[in-house]
Amino acid sequence: MNVQLLETVRRTIVYRPERFCLAQWAFARNEQAVRSTGAEPRGFTCCIAGHVLLEAGTYTERELLLHGGFHTGGRLWNEAGKVLGLSTPQYRTLFFPSQWEKPYKQEYYLCSAEEEAEVAASYLDHYITKHAHPEYVPTQEPQTSERAQAVMDTV
């Protein structure tokens, strides 16, 4: 697993939460103008897989908008998984909150839009710690969000 890339994605989500939306492959307020005239994307957001491809330099925002979409994102999800060095089951448990472990799955489905980036960062910490090689040392202490901790305390 490309831990460094995934940590970079996590940091991007934490420091630029306005550019993150787990429920959308890629979105821009002016998507039609981007597609038809090559305009610069405004209000761009994307999911974890989209951020993987952006941070890896595989795609630009414009290319994600041109090639993505809910029903066509599968090829790009596969590509993001390969960039990370993950198998299909591994990337599904990373990219799709319906496949996340407790309490992260519940936390995601109960969070507000403003909390979404924090929830995703918390899950990414968990995922990296769980799946990294045993000799891996995190660049910072993994953080569990307050909401996830509260759910874990009740289990």
N, C-alpha and C positions, 0 to 999 in steps of 0.2 A: 504494500500500500504506500502510495506517495504521501507520507505524513506531512512533509513540509508544505506541499500544495494544499492539503486539506486544512492545515493550520492557517495558511494565508487566506483561504476562503473564509474561515471562521473569523479572523480578524477583520476582514472586509465587511462581513455581515454585522459585526459588533460596532465598528466605527462608522459605517454608512448604512444604518438600518433603513433609511428611506429608499435605498436601492434594492431592497430585499422583499420578495413576496413568494412564499412557498407554494401558494396555490396557482401561480401563473408561471408558465415556462419563460416567457419574456413579454414585456409590455412596455409601451411608450404612449404617452398622450397623443402624440402625432404619428402613430404607426403608419397610417395611410400615406402621409407625406414622405416618411422614410422609405416606404416601399416604392412609391411612384416617382419621387423626385430626388431621392438620395439625401433628404434633409437629415440634420443631426437629431438623434433621438432626444426627446424632452420627457422628463419624468420617468426615466427608464427604471424598471425593476425586473428582477429575474429570481429564479429558484436556486437551490444549492447546485444542481447540475449545471445550470447556466453560469453561475459564478466560477465553477471549476473550469469550464471552457474559456471564460474570459481571463481568469488568472493564469491559465496555462498558455495564453496567447494563441489558442486554437481558433477562436472566433472573436469578432468584434461585436459590439452591441447591435449594429446594423445587420450583421450576418445572422445573429441569433433571431432577430425579428423576421428576417427573410426566410430562414430555414426552419424556424420553430413553430410553435403552435401546439395546442393540447393534443390533437390527434396525430400530429406529425413529429412530435418531440421524441418518440421512441428511438429513432436512429441516433439522435443527439444524446439521449440519456445513455445509450450503449457506448457512445464515444466518450462521454464524460467518465463513465465507469472504467473504460480502458485506460484513459489518461491517468486515472488514479491507481490502476493496477488491480481492480476489483473484479470478481466474478459477478454474474448477473444476480444471484441471490444476495451477495454482499452489497451491491449498489442499490438494490431495491430497498434494503433495510436502512440505507442512508438517505436516499432521495425521496422516499414516499412515507409520509407520517403515518399512514395506515399500517405500515410495517414496523414502526418504531416500538421499542420495548416500553413497558410501564416504568415509570410514571410519565415518561416523555410524550407518549401518544396521547394520553388523557390531557396532559398539560397543553399540548398544541390545540386540541379540539375545543378547549375551554378558554383559550387566551384571546385577547383583543388584538386588533391589527397592530397596535402600538407595542404589544408584548411579543409579537411574533419573532422578531430577530433575536431577542434574549432567549426565548425558548429554543430556537434552532441552534444558537451558540452553545447552550447547555447540552443539547443532544450531541452536537459535534464533539464537545469535550468528552462525553461518555463514549461515543463511537471510537474516537481516536485512542483513548485509553484502553478500551476493550480489545480493539483489533490490531493495534500496533505491535511490532515485535517486542519480545520481553526486555530487550536492552534499550528500548526507546525511553528517553527522558523528555517529558513535556517542556516546552519553552516557558510555560507558566503553569501554575497550579490550576488544574481543572476546576471550574466553578459549577456548582449546581444552583440553578435559580431558586429563589425563595419559594415559588409556586411548586416546583418539582420536589423540593425538600419537604414541603408541607404534605404533598401527596405521599411521599415515601414514608413519612412519619405516621401516616394513618394506615398504612398497609401492614 
